[in-house]
Amino acid sequence: MSDEEDIILRDLNDDDLVAQMKDDLYDGLADEVHEGTQILLERGWDANLVLHPSDYQ
């Protein structure tokens, strides 16, 4: 089992979740990116901010 499989996305704070999603996107892990997107939207993030997290302050 790889380290990525051990990560529970819902347990991450927003900054760590965004960083993990960037890694997952780079690695081609579409399901994980989708899950992370859903989590951020559930946390009240605006959809545009999910697409452009570098604007997050």
C-alpha positions in Angstrom: 0.0 0.0 0.0 1.4 3.4 -1.0 1.5 6.5 1.2 -1.2 8.2 -1.0 -3.6 5.4 -0.2 -3.1 6.0 3.5 -4.1 9.7 3.3 -7.7 10.5 4.3 -8.5 13.6 2.4 -11.3 14.7 4.7 -8.9 14.8 7.6 -6.6 17.4 5.9 -7.0 21.1 6.5 -7.7 23.3 3.5 -4.0 24.1 2.8 -2.9 20.5 3.0 -5.8 19.3 1.0 -5.1 21.7 -1.9 -1.4 20.6 -1.8 -2.4 17.0 -1.9 -4.8 17.6 -4.8 -2.0 19.3 -6.8 0.1 16.1 -6.2 -2.8 13.9 -7.1 -3.5 15.9 -10.3 0.2 15.6 -11.3 0.0 11.9 -10.7 -3.1 11.5 -12.7 -5.3 10.4 -9.8 -8.7 11.7 -11.1 -10.8 10.0 -8.4 -8.8 11.7 -5.6 -8.9 15.1 -7.3 -12.7 14.7 -7.7 -13.0 13.7 -4.0 -10.9 16.7 -2.9 -13.0 19.0 -5.1 -16.2 17.8 -3.5 -14.7 18.2 0.0 -13.7 21.8 -0.7 -17.1 22.6 -2.1 -18.7 21.1 1.0 -16.5 23.3 3.1 -18.0 26.3 1.4 -15.3 27.1 -1.1 -16.5 29.0 -4.2 -16.1 26.8 -7.4 -13.8 29.4 -9.0 -11.5 29.3 -5.9 -11.4 25.5 -6.2 -10.2 25.9 -9.8 -7.7 28.6 -8.8 -6.5 27.8 -5.3 -3.5 30.1 -5.6 -6.0 32.9 -5.0 -6.8 31.4 -1.6 -5.5 33.6 1.2 
